[in-house]
Amino acid sequence: MTTPILPPAMLGILGGGQLGRMFTVAAKTMGYRVTVLDPDPNAPAAEFADRHLCAAFDDQAALAELAQCSAVTTEFENVNADAMRYLAQHTVVSPSGDCVAIAQNRIQEKAWIQKAGLQTAPHQAIRKTADITAKSAALLPGILKTATLGYDGKGQIRVKTLDELKAAFEQHGLVDCVLEKMVDLRGEISVIVCRLNSDNVRTFDPAENIHENGILAYSIVPARLSADVQQQAQQMARRLADELDYVGVLAVEMFVVGDTHELIVNEIAPRPHNSGHHTIDACAADQFQQQVRIMCGLPPADTRLLSSCCMANILGDVWGANGEEPNWLLLQNHTAAHLHQYGKKAARAGRKMGHFTLLAADSDEALATAQQLHQSLASLAK
């Protein structure tokens, strides 16, 4: 791309969930128009989009219409990579279908991470029962993860013995898997990279992530780690984006291991990320504005953190047994809490319905206050 795409151009996005919704709001605020492709007639992004193509992600007629947009992006990695390659023949697409395909498969993903000279947890690809050997025993205790379609703790089974490993492989349906050795985990962080090209790359400050039942519960920024470790995390994320020649917004999740706080890469997401939602309220420019800018050929904007903060996910668990709305007044009355709802019609346990970001003087205060508010919301649902 030699000429930037400017408003009021029509931008397209594959997927109309909460990430697509926040992308659409950012694009509309910046003066662009938006077409969303999503098979859900109640897709959250459709509420704000100029046009909603309610069709399957591989529907050829819908893809042909989406191809008329000035540029196209995606909100999730499990979109059909071939559909993105098709679109790239007709319009600007970021990230590339090849990068999305790598992120869709843990086996390929780990190979690319290592190709970039970065460390992963010790692991083994398990494609058939015969792959489970003495070599596998050296990785126990471990976690058997499906190579594709796993998220929010899904597709993962902890195993301690070879018999448990074989049973887990059968439970996964004998699909391709990755066995990962459990590490001395001291924390989890993520870094969001915004990359147009090798000369235009910015990273947000690392977020410290706390998970509950396999689902992200809180993201704290700044992370409660040394400045050296945080700087190393940003350098690692940039290195991986460069190796992939990535164009777009990329989230790189890392484990903090052992007393020395060694960093190893867990996985990547070729899109804005749940742990980056705080950027809407706490940064000079947010991750969705960056997504819009980069797909339009514009350099990433300022990623500076303006306030310590904690992002807290709001799951369907805090709705009443009969679907009663939570008491939003608890959040709305707090002058440092910023509520974001996703417009989903039905609340279910474990389903992400929204989030709030709590601004504070430091990370500890932000986390403590966010946890207190979140627990108050949850107690009302019991």
Secondary structure, DSSP 4 states (H G I P E B T S, - for coil): --S---TT-EEEEE--SHHHHHHHHHHHHTT-EEEEE-S-TT-GGGGT-SEEE-S-TT-HHHHHHHTTSSEEEES-TTS-HHHHHHHHTTSEESS-HHHHHHHH-HHHHHHHHHHTT-----EEEE-SGGG-SHHHHTT-SEEEEESSS--TTTTEEEESSHHHHHHHHHHTTS--EEEEE---EEEEEEEEEEEEETTEEEEPPPEEEEEETTEEEEEEES-SS-HHHHHHHHHHHHHHHHHTT--EEEEEEEEEETTTTEEEEEEEESS--GGGTTHHHHBSS-HHHHHHHHHTTPPP----B-SEEEEEEEEGGGS-TT-PPP-THHHHT-TTEEEEE---S---TT-EEEEEEEEESSHHHHHHHHHHHHHHHHHHT-
